[in-house]
């Protein structure tokens, strides 16, 4: 009898709806795990909010951003910064249909754009205009389509991030609930170096709700080395 009750309880738990509060949980890799430098580290993130979950496709995958930040001493407890609004806006747009963060795609990478425009006083305004109104001839014969539904504030946030941080060698970004990041360092890694993986939900929120998760493991450390 007890086994039957236990079985029913487990079934009920499996069928229970996702919690209402925001939960962001990095389910892979394991916290405090080790990975060789230059290896690819697969990740998986589960987000639950307002009774919906990425597990069942109720929250779109592009509402999840993973950031991997190099730290010289991964033994120190992480205190990562919030996600910048520019990257959040990229995840909400179709920018990654043509642009990758670091690799060339249909369009130049954000890192390449940053390298070209960093330090130019009119760069943010120029790029924001290209994002909203499109451009032609800036990168060969390719044409960038306009994004009239994007506000000036959204385009400016993206442009500002690209110019200021798009080529930061200590940080990687991936959009999606699953993917991988590379164990890379901006130079020779120190003996205790590693990556801090931080996961974020960038989808819509109800008025008054916070983007700070109420539960889940949204920051973990991966130590460099085998």
C-alpha positions in Angstrom: 0.0 0.0 0.0 2.8 2.4 0.9 4.5 1.6 -2.5 1.3 2.4 -4.3 0.9 5.7 -2.5 4.5 6.5 -3.2 4.1 5.7 -6.9 1.0 8.0 -7.1 2.9 10.7 -5.3 5.8 10.5 -7.8 3.4 10.5 -10.8 1.7 13.6 -9.3 5.0 15.3 -8.9 6.0 14.5 -12.5 2.7 16.0 -13.7 2.8 19.0 -11.5 3.0 22.4 -13.3 6.1 24.5 -13.3 6.5 26.9 -10.4 5.1 30.4 -10.8 8.3 32.2 -9.7 11.4 32.4 -11.9 13.7 29.4 -11.7 16.9 29.3 -13.8 18.9 26.1 -13.4 22.1 25.1 -15.1 21.7 21.3 -15.3 25.0 20.6 -17.2 27.9 20.7 -16.6 28.2 19.9 -13.0 29.2 22.6 -10.6 32.9 22.7 -9.7 33.6 20.2 -12.5 36.9 20.3 -14.5 37.4 20.6 -18.3 40.6 20.8 -20.4 41.5 24.1 -21.8 40.4 24.6 -25.4 37.8 21.8 -25.0 34.1 22.3 -25.8 31.9 22.2 -22.7 28.3 21.3 -23.4 25.7 23.1 -21.3 22.0 22.7 -20.6 19.7 25.2 -18.8 16.1 24.8 -17.6 14.0 27.9 -17.1 10.6 27.9 -15.4 8.4 30.9 -15.0 4.7 31.6 -14.6 3.8 27.9 -14.8 5.7 27.4 -18.0 9.1 25.7 -18.7 11.7 25.3 -21.4 11.4 21.5 -20.7 8.1 21.4 -22.6 8.8 24.2 -25.2 6.5 26.6 -23.4 9.3 29.1 -23.0 11.2 29.7 -26.3 14.9 28.6 -26.3 16.1 32.1 -27.3 14.8 33.5 -24.0 17.9 31.7 -22.4 21.3 33.3 -22.5 24.4 31.6 -21.1 27.5 33.7 -20.3 30.9 32.2 -19.8 33.4 34.5 -18.0 37.1 33.7 -17.6 38.4 34.2 -14.0 42.0 33.9 -12.9 41.0 32.3 -9.6 38.0 30.0 -9.9 38.3 29.0 -6.3 36.8 32.3 -5.2 33.0 32.2 -4.9 31.5 33.9 -8.0 29.6 37.2 -7.8 28.7 37.7 -11.4 27.3 40.9 -12.8 23.8 41.1 -14.3 23.3 40.5 -18.0 23.9 43.6 -20.1 20.7 44.9 -21.8 22.4 44.9 -25.2 22.9 41.1 -25.1 19.4 40.6 -23.7 18.0 42.6 -26.6 20.1 40.5 -29.1 18.4 37.4 -27.6 15.0 38.9 -28.1 15.7 39.9 -31.7 16.6 37.9 -34.9 20.1 39.3 -34.9 21.7 35.9 -34.5 20.1 34.7 -37.7 22.9 36.5 -39.5 25.5 37.4 -36.8 27.4 35.1 -34.4 29.1 36.5 -31.4 32.6 35.5 -32.5 32.4 33.6 -35.9 31.6 34.9 -39.3 28.1 33.9 -40.5 25.8 35.5 -43.1 27.1 38.7 -41.6 30.2 39.7 -39.6 30.5 38.6 -36.0 29.8 41.0 -33.2 33.5 40.8 -32.3 34.5 41.9 -35.8 32.1 44.8 -35.8 33.4 45.8 -32.4 37.0 45.7 -33.7 36.1 48.0 -36.5 34.1 50.6 -34.6 35.6 50.6 -31.1 36.9 54.0 -30.1 35.0 55.9 -32.8 32.9 58.7 -31.2 29.9 58.2 -33.6 30.0 54.4 -33.6 27.0 53.8 -31.3 24.7 56.1 -33.2 25.9 54.8 -36.6 25.4 51.1 -35.7 22.0 51.8 -34.0 20.9 53.5 -37.3 22.1 50.5 -39.3 20.2 48.1 -37.0 16.9 50.0 -37.4 17.2 51.2 -40.9 19.4 48.7 -42.6 22.7 49.2 -44.5 24.4 48.3 -47.6 28.1 48.2 -48.5 29.5 48.4 -45.0 30.8 44.8 -45.2 31.2 44.0 -48.9 28.2 43.5 -51.1 26.0 42.2 -48.4 22.8 44.1 -47.3 21.6 44.3 -43.8 17.8 44.4 -43.6 16.0 47.1 -41.5 14.4 46.3 -38.2 11.6 48.9 -38.0 9.9 47.1 -35.1 12.9 47.7 -32.9 12.8 50.9 -30.8 15.7 53.4 -30.8 16.4 52.5 -27.2 16.7 48.8 -28.1 18.9 49.4 -31.1 21.1 51.7 -29.1 21.5 49.2 -26.3 22.7 46.6 -28.8 25.0 49.0 -30.5 26.5 50.2 -27.2 27.3 46.7 -26.1 28.9 45.8 -29.5 31.2 48.8 -29.4 32.2 48.6 -25.8 32.3 44.8 -25.2 31.6 42.8 -28.3 35.3 41.8 -28.6 36.0 41.1 -25.0 38.3 38.0 -25.0 37.3 37.1 -21.4 33.6 36.6 -22.1 31.6 34.2 -24.3 27.8 34.2 -24.9 25.5 31.5 -26.2 21.8 31.8 -26.8 19.5 28.8 -26.3 18.7 26.3 -23.5 21.4 23.9 -24.8 24.7 24.5 -26.5 28.4 24.6 -25.7 31.2 27.0 -24.8 34.9 26.6 -25.2 37.3 26.6 -22.3 39.4 29.6 -23.4 41.6 32.1 -21.7 42.8 35.5 -22.9 46.4 34.4 -22.4 48.1 31.6 -20.6 45.6 30.4 -17.9 46.8 30.5 -14.3 46.8 27.4 -12.2 43.5 28.1 -10.5 41.7 29.7 -13.5 38.4 28.6 -14.9 35.1 29.8 -16.3 32.0 31.1 -14.4 28.9 30.0 -16.3 25.9 32.3 -15.7 22.4 31.7 -17.1 19.7 34.3 -17.6 16.1 34.5 -18.7 15.4 37.3 -21.1 11.7 36.7 -21.9 8.8 38.8 -20.8 8.0 39.3 -17.1 4.8 40.2 -15.3 4.7 43.7 -13.8 6.6 43.8 -10.5 8.5 40.5 -11.1 12.2 40.3 -10.9 14.8 38.8 -13.3 16.7 37.5 -10.2 15.8 33.8 -10.0 14.0 32.7 -6.8 15.4 29.2 -7.2 17.8 27.2 -9.3 21.6 27.0 -9.9 22.1 29.9 -12.2 25.9 30.4 -11.6 28.5 27.6 -11.6 32.2 27.3 -11.9 34.1 25.1 -14.3 37.7 24.7 -13.4 40.3 24.5 -16.1 42.4 21.4 -16.5 41.7 17.7 -16.3 
